[in-house]
Amino acid sequence: MHIRKEDTVVVLSGNFRGKQGRVLKVFPESQKAIVEGLHMIKRHTRASAKNNKGGIVEKEAPIHISKLMLICPKCNKPTRVKRNVVRDATQNKTIRVRVCKKCNEMLIKTT
C-alpha cells in the first residue's frame, strides 16, 4: 500500500476533493484509511459504562485509498510513490523504502 499511518494525504475525488488530512488508521485488508477530520459520519450510541450519556457521536469513516494521494513532506506536493531497495551498511541487510516520484527523496516516517 502506498499510504501509511501518520502520512499527510489529499483526497482526489468525492465530496471532500482537494481537502488534506493526516491518516489516523489504515485497513490493508479492505484497502481503506481513516483521515483526520474528513468523511465525518454520525453514529447513534446507547448509554453504557464507558459512555454515560448516549446520543449522536460524530466520527471519521474510512475512505478508499484509491481516492487518496500522498503529499511529499519535502516538496509539499501530491505525488505517486515508488519503492527502492537500499543497502543498510549498519545492519548488513537490504531495506525497501518509499520514494517520492517528483523529487526523488525518501519518504521516512517522522514520529
N, CA, C and O atoms as CSV, one atom per row, in Angstrom:
chain,resi,resn,atom,element,x,y,z
A,1,MET,N,N,0.842,-1.190,0.000
A,1,MET,CA,C,0.000,0.000,0.000
A,1,MET,C,C,0.881,1.245,0.000
A,1,MET,O,O,1.952,1.258,0.608
A,2,HIS,N,N,0.429,2.274,-0.675
A,2,HIS,CA,C,1.220,3.493,-0.769
A,2,HIS,C,C,0.915,4.474,0.357
A,2,HIS,O,O,1.602,5.486,0.496
A,3,ILE,N,N,-0.099,4.191,1.153
A,3,ILE,CA,C,-0.480,5.068,2.266
A,3,ILE,C,C,-0.164,4.347,3.571
A,3,ILE,O,O,-0.440,3.156,3.718
A,4,ARG,N,N,0.418,5.083,4.518
A,4,ARG,CA,C,0.700,4.548,5.849
A,4,ARG,C,C,0.142,5.482,6.906
A,4,ARG,O,O,-0.237,6.617,6.616
A,5,LYS,N,N,0.095,4.992,8.133
A,5,LYS,CA,C,-0.345,5.797,9.262
A,5,LYS,C,C,0.580,7.001,9.426
A,5,LYS,O,O,1.786,6.890,9.203
A,6,GLU,N,N,0.029,8.139,9.813
A,6,GLU,CA,C,0.738,9.409,10.027
A,6,GLU,C,C,1.140,10.124,8.736
A,6,GLU,O,O,1.771,11.178,8.809
A,7,ASP,N,N,0.800,9.590,7.550
A,7,ASP,CA,C,1.067,10.284,6.296
A,7,ASP,C,C,0.071,11.430,6.129
A,7,ASP,O,O,-1.046,11.370,6.643
A,8,THR,N,N,0.481,12.468,5.412
A,8,THR,CA,C,-0.441,13.535,5.027
A,8,THR,C,C,-0.905,13.234,3.616
A,8,THR,O,O,-0.093,12.989,2.724
A,9,VAL,N,N,-2.226,13.255,3.415
A,9,VAL,CA,C,-2.795,12.896,2.120
A,9,VAL,C,C,-3.767,13.966,1.647
A,9,VAL,O,O,-4.243,14.782,2.437
A,10,VAL,N,N,-4.056,13.953,0.350
A,10,VAL,CA,C,-5.067,14.814,-0.245
A,10,VAL,C,C,-6.105,13.894,-0.890
A,10,VAL,O,O,-5.760,12.846,-1.436
A,11,VAL,N,N,-7.377,14.292,-0.825
A,11,VAL,CA,C,-8.461,13.496,-1.397
A,11,VAL,C,C,-8.613,13.878,-2.864
A,11,VAL,O,O,-8.706,15.059,-3.198
A,12,LEU,N,N,-8.637,12.874,-3.738
A,12,LEU,CA,C,-8.693,13.105,-5.173
A,12,LEU,C,C,-10.104,13.208,-5.733
A,12,LEU,O,O,-10.327,13.933,-6.703
A,13,SER,N,N,-11.065,12.494,-5.138
A,13,SER,CA,C,-12.415,12.512,-5.691
A,13,SER,C,C,-13.437,12.366,-4.576
A,13,SER,O,O,-13.113,11.940,-3.467
A,14,GLY,N,N,-14.660,12.722,-4.884
A,14,GLY,CA,C,-15.749,12.617,-3.920
A,14,GLY,C,C,-16.111,13.966,-3.321
A,14,GLY,O,O,-15.690,15.009,-3.820
A,15,ASN,N,N,-16.886,13.941,-2.261
A,15,ASN,CA,C,-17.362,15.171,-1.627
A,15,ASN,C,C,-16.248,15.982,-0.985
A,15,ASN,O,O,-16.398,17.187,-0.782
A,16,PHE,N,N,-15.142,15.344,-0.665
A,16,PHE,CA,C,-14.053,16.013,0.044
A,16,PHE,C,C,-12.856,16.258,-0.860
A,16,PHE,O,O,-11.729,16.350,-0.373
A,17,ARG,N,N,-13.077,16.365,-2.173
A,17,ARG,CA,C,-11.992,16.554,-3.133
A,17,ARG,C,C,-11.192,17.807,-2.814
A,17,ARG,O,O,-11.759,18.880,-2.608
A,18,GLY,N,N,-9.859,17.666,-2.775
A,18,GLY,CA,C,-8.974,18.793,-2.521
A,18,GLY,C,C,-8.628,19.008,-1.064
A,18,GLY,O,O,-7.718,19.780,-0.761
A,19,LYS,N,N,-9.326,18.350,-0.154
A,19,LYS,CA,C,-9.052,18.519,1.273
A,19,LYS,C,C,-7.850,17.665,1.681
A,19,LYS,O,O,-7.612,16.592,1.127
A,20,GLN,N,N,-7.110,18.164,2.652
A,20,GLN,CA,C,-5.936,17.454,3.149
A,20,GLN,C,C,-6.172,17.005,4.582
A,20,GLN,O,O,-6.957,17.606,5.315
A,21,GLY,N,N,-5.487,15.949,4.966
A,21,GLY,CA,C,-5.591,15.460,6.334
A,21,GLY,C,C,-4.511,14.444,6.629
A,21,GLY,O,O,-3.798,13.988,5.735
A,22,ARG,N,N,-4.402,14.096,7.908
A,22,ARG,CA,C,-3.416,13.122,8.372
A,22,ARG,C,C,-4.109,11.775,8.530
A,22,ARG,O,O,-5.234,11.709,9.024
A,23,VAL,N,N,-3.446,10.708,8.115
A,23,VAL,CA,C,-4.014,9.369,8.194
A,23,VAL,C,C,-3.919,8.879,9.637
A,23,VAL,O,O,-2.837,8.854,10.223
A,24,LEU,N,N,-5.058,8.493,10.200
A,24,LEU,CA,C,-5.103,8.005,11.577
A,24,LEU,C,C,-4.952,6.493,11.652
A,24,LEU,O,O,-4.302,5.971,12.558
A,25,LYS,N,N,-5.559,5.790,10.693
A,25,LYS,CA,C,-5.538,4.333,10.726
A,25,LYS,C,C,-5.683,3.816,9.299
A,25,LYS,O,O,-6.361,4.424,8.471
A,26,VAL,N,N,-5.032,2.680,9.024
A,26,VAL,CA,C,-5.091,2.068,7.694
A,26,VAL,C,C,-5.602,0.644,7.840
A,26,VAL,O,O,-5.190,-0.081,8.745
A,27,PHE,N,N,-6.504,0.244,6.942
A,27,PHE,CA,C,-7.045,-1.112,6.912
A,27,PHE,C,C,-6.598,-1.784,5.615
A,27,PHE,O,O,-7.281,-1.651,4.600
A,28,PRO,N,N,-5.460,-2.510,5.617
A,28,PRO,CA,C,-4.941,-3.081,4.378
A,28,PRO,C,C,-5.853,-4.129,3.745
A,28,PRO,O,O,-5.900,-4.245,2.520
A,29,GLU,N,N,-6.577,-4.891,4.564
A,29,GLU,CA,C,-7.413,-5.951,4.014
A,29,GLU,C,C,-8.578,-5.402,3.189
A,29,GLU,O,O,-8.971,-6.019,2.199
A,30,SER,N,N,-9.132,-4.257,3.580
A,30,SER,CA,C,-10.220,-3.648,2.811
A,30,SER,C,C,-9.741,-2.464,1.985
A,30,SER,O,O,-10.546,-1.829,1.303
A,31,GLN,N,N,-8.453,-2.153,2.031
A,31,GLN,CA,C,-7.824,-1.059,1.283
A,31,GLN,C,C,-8.509,0.282,1.557
A,31,GLN,O,O,-8.855,1.022,0.636
A,32,LYS,N,N,-8.695,0.574,2.844
A,32,LYS,CA,C,-9.302,1.833,3.258
A,32,LYS,C,C,-8.443,2.485,4.326
A,32,LYS,O,O,-7.616,1.834,4.966
A,33,ALA,N,N,-8.654,3.790,4.509
A,33,ALA,CA,C,-7.911,4.538,5.519
A,33,ALA,C,C,-8.837,5.554,6.158
A,33,ALA,O,O,-9.771,6.045,5.523
A,34,ILE,N,N,-8.572,5.868,7.423
A,34,ILE,CA,C,-9.316,6.911,8.130
A,34,ILE,C,C,-8.450,8.154,8.142
A,34,ILE,O,O,-7.309,8.126,8.603
A,35,VAL,N,N,-9.006,9.260,7.626
A,35,VAL,CA,C,-8.278,10.524,7.533
A,35,VAL,C,C,-8.874,11.493,8.544
A,35,VAL,O,O,-10.093,11.634,8.640
A,36,GLU,N,N,-8.007,12.154,9.291
A,36,GLU,CA,C,-8.420,13.037,10.379
A,36,GLU,C,C,-9.263,14.200,9.856
A,36,GLU,O,O,-8.825,14.943,8.978
A,37,GLY,N,N,-10.460,14.354,10.392
A,37,GLY,CA,C,-11.323,15.487,10.070
A,37,GLY,C,C,-12.088,15.385,8.761
A,37,GLY,O,O,-12.797,16.324,8.400
A,38,LEU,N,N,-11.967,14.273,8.036
A,38,LEU,CA,C,-12.664,14.112,6.759
A,38,LEU,C,C,-13.626,12.943,6.816
A,38,LEU,O,O,-13.438,12.003,7.587
A,39,HIS,N,N,-14.670,13.013,5.981
A,39,HIS,CA,C,-15.678,11.962,5.857
A,39,HIS,C,C,-16.327,11.662,7.207
A,39,HIS,O,O,-16.370,10.516,7.654
A,40,MET,N,N,-16.829,12.716,7.839
A,40,MET,CA,C,-17.452,12.587,9.153
A,40,MET,C,C,-18.849,11.987,9.015
A,40,MET,O,O,-19.629,12.387,8.151
A,41,ILE,N,N,-19.151,11.016,9.884
A,41,ILE,CA,C,-20.470,10.409,9.918
A,41,ILE,C,C,-21.023,10.524,11.332
A,41,ILE,O,O,-20.277,10.768,12.280
A,42,LYS,N,N,-22.316,10.351,11.467
A,42,LYS,CA,C,-22.955,10.413,12.778
A,42,LYS,C,C,-23.372,9.020,13.203
A,42,LYS,O,O,-24.032,8.302,12.453
A,43,ARG,N,N,-22.983,8.642,14.411
A,43,ARG,CA,C,-23.321,7.344,14.980
A,43,ARG,C,C,-24.236,7.565,16.172
A,43,ARG,O,O,-23.948,8.382,17.046
A,44,HIS,N,N,-25.345,6.828,16.202
A,44,HIS,CA,C,-26.246,6.885,17.340
A,44,HIS,C,C,-25.781,5.849,18.349
A,44,HIS,O,O,-25.776,4.654,18.053
A,45,THR,N,N,-25.388,6.297,19.545
A,45,THR,CA,C,-24.841,5.379,20.541
A,45,THR,C,C,-25.759,5.295,21.750
A,45,THR,O,O,-26.414,6.264,22.134
A,46,ARG,N,N,-25.784,4.115,22.330
A,46,ARG,CA,C,-26.573,3.872,23.528
A,46,ARG,C,C,-25.696,4.155,24.739
A,46,ARG,O,O,-24.477,3.999,24.666
A,47,ALA,N,N,-26.289,4.563,25.841
A,47,ALA,CA,C,-25.540,4.803,27.076
A,47,ALA,C,C,-24.958,3.480,27.575
A,47,ALA,O,O,-25.622,2.444,27.548
A,48,SER,N,N,-23.688,3.535,28.038
A,48,SER,CA,C,-23.027,2.330,28.532
A,48,SER,C,C,-22.127,2.712,29.709
A,48,SER,O,O,-22.140,3.857,30.162
A,49,ALA,N,N,-21.356,1.758,30.193
A,49,ALA,CA,C,-20.451,2.041,31.310
A,49,ALA,C,C,-19.365,3.036,30.889
A,49,ALA,O,O,-18.990,3.909,31.671
A,50,LYS,N,N,-18.864,2.909,29.669
A,50,LYS,CA,C,-17.857,3.846,29.172
A,50,LYS,C,C,-18.464,5.214,28.873
A,50,LYS,O,O,-17.902,6.250,29.228
A,51,ASN,N,N,-19.607,5.198,28.222
A,51,ASN,CA,C,-20.257,6.421,27.772
A,51,ASN,C,C,-21.552,6.582,28.562
A,51,ASN,O,O,-22.565,5.970,28.222
A,52,ASN,N,N,-21.526,7.405,29.620
A,52,ASN,CA,C,-22.705,7.562,30.473
A,52,ASN,C,C,-23.897,8.125,29.715
A,52,ASN,O,O,-25.033,7.684,29.889
A,53,LYS,N,N,-23.613,9.107,28.874
A,53,LYS,CA,C,-24.688,9.701,28.080
A,53,LYS,C,C,-24.669,9.104,26.686
A,53,LYS,O,O,-23.637,9.100,26.015
A,54,GLY,N,N,-25.792,8.611,26.263
A,54,GLY,CA,C,-25.913,8.159,24.883
A,54,GLY,C,C,-26.146,9.381,24.012
A,54,GLY,O,O,-26.226,10.502,24.515
A,55,GLY,N,N,-26.254,9.170,22.723
A,55,GLY,CA,C,-26.536,10.290,21.842
A,55,GLY,C,C,-25.894,10.108,20.489
A,55,GLY,O,O,-25.501,9.006,20.104
A,56,ILE,N,N,-25.796,11.206,19.779
A,56,ILE,CA,C,-25.238,11.176,18.430
A,56,ILE,C,C,-23.779,11.608,18.497
A,56,ILE,O,O,-23.466,12.701,18.969
A,57,VAL,N,N,-22.893,10.741,18.023
A,57,VAL,CA,C,-21.451,10.994,18.045
A,57,VAL,C,C,-20.956,11.121,16.611
A,57,VAL,O,O,-21.271,10.287,15.762
A,58,GLU,N,N,-20.178,12.172,16.346
A,58,GLU,CA,C,-19.580,12.329,15.016
A,58,GLU,C,C,-18.189,11.729,15.022
A,58,GLU,O,O,-17.400,11.989,15.930
A,59,LYS,N,N,-17.880,10.917,14.000
A,59,LYS,CA,C,-16.546,10.343,13.891
A,59,LYS,C,C,-16.199,10.147,12.425
A,59,LYS,O,O,-17.059,10.218,11.547
A,60,GLU,N,N,-14.896,9.894,12.177
A,60,GLU,CA,C,-14.428,9.730,10.808
A,60,GLU,C,C,-14.760,8.332,10.309
A,60,GLU,O,O,-14.694,7.355,11.055
A,61,ALA,N,N,-15.120,8.256,9.030
A,61,ALA,CA,C,-15.375,6.973,8.388
A,61,ALA,C,C,-14.234,6.675,7.416
A,61,ALA,O,O,-13.566,7.598,6.950
A,62,PRO,N,N,-14.002,5.398,7.106
A,62,PRO,CA,C,-12.913,5.058,6.180
A,62,PRO,C,C,-13.172,5.556,4.763
A,62,PRO,O,O,-14.315,5.638,4.314
A,63,ILE,N,N,-12.076,5.889,4.066
A,63,ILE,CA,C,-12.093,6.300,2.662
A,63,ILE,C,C,-11.212,5.318,1.903
A,63,ILE,O,O,-10.167,4.908,2.407
A,64,HIS,N,N,-11.619,4.937,0.701
A,64,HIS,CA,C,-10.817,4.006,-0.092
A,64,HIS,C,C,-9.506,4.677,-0.491
A,64,HIS,O,O,-9.487,5.858,-0.836
A,65,ILE,N,N,-8.399,3.911,-0.442
A,65,ILE,CA,C,-7.090,4.513,-0.681
A,65,ILE,C,C,-6.880,4.935,-2.132
A,65,ILE,O,O,-5.971,5.715,-2.416
A,66,SER,N,N,-7.703,4.434,-3.056
A,66,SER,CA,C,-7.568,4.868,-4.443
A,66,SER,C,C,-8.001,6.324,-4.601
A,66,SER,O,O,-7.675,6.960,-5.603
A,67,LYS,N,N,-8.725,6.851,-3.632
A,67,LYS,CA,C,-9.153,8.252,-3.657
A,67,LYS,C,C,-8.178,9.173,-2.937
A,67,LYS,O,O,-8.405,10.380,-2.861
A,68,LEU,N,N,-7.091,8.610,-2.406
A,68,LEU,CA,C,-6.120,9.389,-1.643
A,68,LEU,C,C,-4.776,9.429,-2.362
A,68,LEU,O,O,-4.372,8.454,-2.995
A,69,MET,N,N,-4.086,10.565,-2.260
A,69,MET,CA,C,-2.734,10.673,-2.800
A,69,MET,C,C,-1.841,11.270,-1.732
A,69,MET,O,O,-2.207,12.229,-1.054
A,70,LEU,N,N,-0.671,10.687,-1.597
A,70,LEU,CA,C,0.293,11.101,-0.596
A,70,LEU,C,C,0.866,12.475,-0.920
A,70,LEU,O,O,1.117,12.787,-2.085
A,71,ILE,N,N,1.074,13.298,0.108
A,71,ILE,CA,C,1.741,14.589,-0.051
A,71,ILE,C,C,3.159,14.421,0.476
A,71,ILE,O,O,3.371,14.045,1.629
A,72,CYS,N,N,4.128,14.708,-0.394
A,72,CYS,CA,C,5.540,14.566,-0.030
A,72,CYS,C,C,5.899,15.635,0.998
A,72,CYS,O,O,5.615,16.812,0.772
A,73,PRO,N,N,6.519,15.259,2.129
A,73,PRO,CA,C,6.888,16.263,3.124
A,73,PRO,C,C,8.015,17.183,2.666
A,73,PRO,O,O,8.150,18.289,3.189
A,74,LYS,N,N,8.829,16.750,1.698
A,74,LYS,CA,C,9.951,17.576,1.228
A,74,LYS,C,C,9.488,18.641,0.233
A,74,LYS,O,O,9.736,19.831,0.425
A,75,CYS,N,N,8.807,18.195,-0.845
A,75,CYS,CA,C,8.392,19.150,-1.885
A,75,CYS,C,C,6.981,19.679,-1.656
A,75,CYS,O,O,6.546,20.592,-2.359
A,76,ASN,N,N,6.255,19.122,-0.683
A,76,ASN,CA,C,4.931,19.586,-0.283
A,76,ASN,C,C,3.924,19.548,-1.427
A,76,ASN,O,O,3.061,20.421,-1.520
A,77,LYS,N,N,4.026,18.532,-2.310
A,77,LYS,CA,C,3.114,18.368,-3.435
A,77,LYS,C,C,2.562,16.951,-3.422
A,77,LYS,O,O,3.226,16.033,-2.940
A,78,PRO,N,N,1.343,16.761,-3.951
A,78,PRO,CA,C,0.822,15.397,-4.082
A,78,PRO,C,C,1.698,14.610,-5.054
A,78,PRO,O,O,2.075,15.119,-6.110
A,79,THR,N,N,2.014,13.386,-4.699
A,79,THR,CA,C,2.937,12.605,-5.517
A,79,THR,C,C,2.580,11.131,-5.487
A,79,THR,O,O,1.918,10.640,-4.572
A,80,ARG,N,N,3.042,10.448,-6.518
A,80,ARG,CA,C,2.968,8.999,-6.510
A,80,ARG,C,C,4.179,8.469,-5.748
A,80,ARG,O,O,5.123,9.207,-5.466
A,81,VAL,N,N,4.137,7.195,-5.426
A,81,VAL,CA,C,5.200,6.606,-4.616
A,81,VAL,C,C,5.847,5.475,-5.394
A,81,VAL,O,O,5.157,4.636,-5.973
A,82,LYS,N,N,7.168,5.454,-5.406
A,82,LYS,CA,C,7.869,4.290,-5.939
A,82,LYS,C,C,8.665,3.680,-4.807
A,82,LYS,O,O,8.911,4.326,-3.789
A,83,ARG,N,N,9.069,2.432,-4.987
A,83,ARG,CA,C,9.812,1.723,-3.944
A,83,ARG,C,C,11.218,1.417,-4.452
A,83,ARG,O,O,11.395,0.914,-5.562
A,84,ASN,N,N,12.199,1.723,-3.636
A,84,ASN,CA,C,13.592,1.416,-3.944
A,84,ASN,C,C,14.141,0.475,-2.887
A,84,ASN,O,O,13.678,0.453,-1.747
A,85,VAL,N,N,15.120,-0.286,-3.284
A,85,VAL,CA,C,15.816,-1.164,-2.348
A,85,VAL,C,C,17.141,-0.501,-2.005
A,85,VAL,O,O,17.944,-0.201,-2.889
A,86,VAL,N,N,17.363,-0.274,-0.707
A,86,VAL,CA,C,18.565,0.405,-0.228
A,86,VAL,C,C,19.346,-0.558,0.661
A,86,VAL,O,O,18.770,-1.298,1.459
A,87,ARG,N,N,20.641,-0.532,0.511
A,87,ARG,CA,C,21.504,-1.386,1.334
A,87,ARG,C,C,21.844,-0.653,2.623
A,87,ARG,O,O,22.399,0.446,2.587
A,88,ASP,N,N,21.516,-1.251,3.756
A,88,ASP,CA,C,21.816,-0.681,5.064
A,88,ASP,C,C,23.131,-1.276,5.563
A,88,ASP,O,O,23.191,-2.460,5.895
A,89,ALA,N,N,24.184,-0.457,5.616
A,89,ALA,CA,C,25.515,-0.950,5.977
A,89,ALA,C,C,25.621,-1.294,7.461
A,89,ALA,O,O,26.381,-2.185,7.840
A,90,THR,N,N,24.856,-0.586,8.304
A,90,THR,CA,C,24.970,-0.823,9.741
A,90,THR,C,C,24.422,-2.192,10.134
A,90,THR,O,O,25.019,-2.888,10.954
A,91,GLN,N,N,23.281,-2.582,9.547
A,91,GLN,CA,C,22.680,-3.870,9.893
A,91,GLN,C,C,22.980,-4.947,8.866
A,91,GLN,O,O,22.581,-6.098,9.040
A,92,ASN,N,N,23.679,-4.586,7.795
A,92,ASN,CA,C,24.095,-5.514,6.747
A,92,ASN,C,C,22.906,-6.238,6.115
A,92,ASN,O,O,22.922,-7.460,5.965
A,93,LYS,N,N,21.873,-5.469,5.745
A,93,LYS,CA,C,20.729,-6.038,5.039
A,93,LYS,C,C,20.119,-4.996,4.110
A,93,LYS,O,O,20.449,-3.812,4.189
A,94,THR,N,N,19.235,-5.438,3.238
A,94,THR,CA,C,18.581,-4.521,2.308
A,94,THR,C,C,17.220,-4.127,2.864
A,94,THR,O,O,16.547,-4.922,3.520
A,95,ILE,N,N,16.829,-2.889,2.590
A,95,ILE,CA,C,15.571,-2.344,3.092
A,95,ILE,C,C,14.810,-1.736,1.927
A,95,ILE,O,O,15.397,-1.061,1.081
A,96,ARG,N,N,13.504,-1.975,1.880
A,96,ARG,CA,C,12.658,-1.323,0.884
A,96,ARG,C,C,12.171,0.001,1.454
A,96,ARG,O,O,11.644,0.047,2.566
A,97,VAL,N,N,12.348,1.079,0.694
A,97,VAL,CA,C,11.915,2.402,1.148
A,97,VAL,C,C,10.983,3.012,0.112
A,97,VAL,O,O,11.056,2.697,-1.075
A,98,ARG,N,N,10.105,3.892,0.586
A,98,ARG,CA,C,9.225,4.627,-0.320
A,98,ARG,C,C,9.946,5.890,-0.768
A,98,ARG,O,O,10.638,6.536,0.019
A,99,VAL,N,N,9.775,6.238,-2.052
A,99,VAL,CA,C,10.456,7.391,-2.632
A,99,VAL,C,C,9.438,8.229,-3.396
A,99,VAL,O,O,8.577,7.693,-4.093
A,100,CYS,N,N,9.543,9.545,-3.260
A,100,CYS,CA,C,8.697,10.491,-3.985
A,100,CYS,C,C,9.069,10.463,-5.463
A,100,CYS,O,O,10.251,10.522,-5.798
A,101,LYS,N,N,8.083,10.374,-6.349
A,101,LYS,CA,C,8.347,10.335,-7.784
A,101,LYS,C,C,8.770,11.701,-8.317
A,101,LYS,O,O,9.448,11.772,-9.342
A,102,LYS,N,N,8.382,12.791,-7.643
A,102,LYS,CA,C,8.682,14.141,-8.141
A,102,LYS,C,C,10.068,14.609,-7.750
A,102,LYS,O,O,10.804,15.130,-8.587
A,103,CYS,N,N,10.436,14.430,-6.481
A,103,CYS,CA,C,11.719,14.991,-6.020
A,103,CYS,C,C,12.754,13.912,-5.680
A,103,CYS,O,O,13.870,14.240,-5.278
A,104,ASN,N,N,12.399,12.633,-5.836
A,104,ASN,CA,C,13.305,11.512,-5.562
A,104,ASN,C,C,13.850,11.490,-4.137
A,104,ASN,O,O,14.954,10.994,-3.909
A,105,GLU,N,N,13.094,12.020,-3.173
A,105,GLU,CA,C,13.500,11.972,-1.762
A,105,GLU,C,C,12.818,10.782,-1.091
A,105,GLU,O,O,11.689,10.428,-1.431
A,106,MET,N,N,13.515,10.171,-0.136
A,106,MET,CA,C,12.941,9.064,0.613
A,106,MET,C,C,11.854,9.585,1.549
A,106,MET,O,O,12.020,10.615,2.202
A,107,LEU,N,N,10.758,8.869,1.603
A,107,LEU,CA,C,9.653,9.222,2.490
A,107,LEU,C,C,9.816,8.433,3.771
A,107,LEU,O,O,9.461,7.257,3.848
A,108,ILE,N,N,10.355,9.096,4.769
A,108,ILE,CA,C,10.647,8.452,6.042
A,108,ILE,C,C,9.632,8.931,7.069
A,108,ILE,O,O,9.301,10.115,7.138
A,109,LYS,N,N,9.154,7.997,7.854
A,109,LYS,CA,C,8.189,8.305,8.897
A,109,LYS,C,C,8.826,9.213,9.933
A,109,LYS,O,O,9.901,8.901,10.447
A,110,THR,N,N,8.188,10.325,10.248
A,110,THR,CA,C,8.747,11.278,11.221
A,110,THR,C,C,7.907,11.314,12.481
A,110,THR,O,O,7.175,12.273,12.722
A,111,THR,N,N,8.017,10.241,13.306
A,111,THR,CA,C,7.266,10.204,14.563
A,111,THR,C,C,8.184,9.861,15.700
A,111,THR,O,O,7.744,9.780,16.846
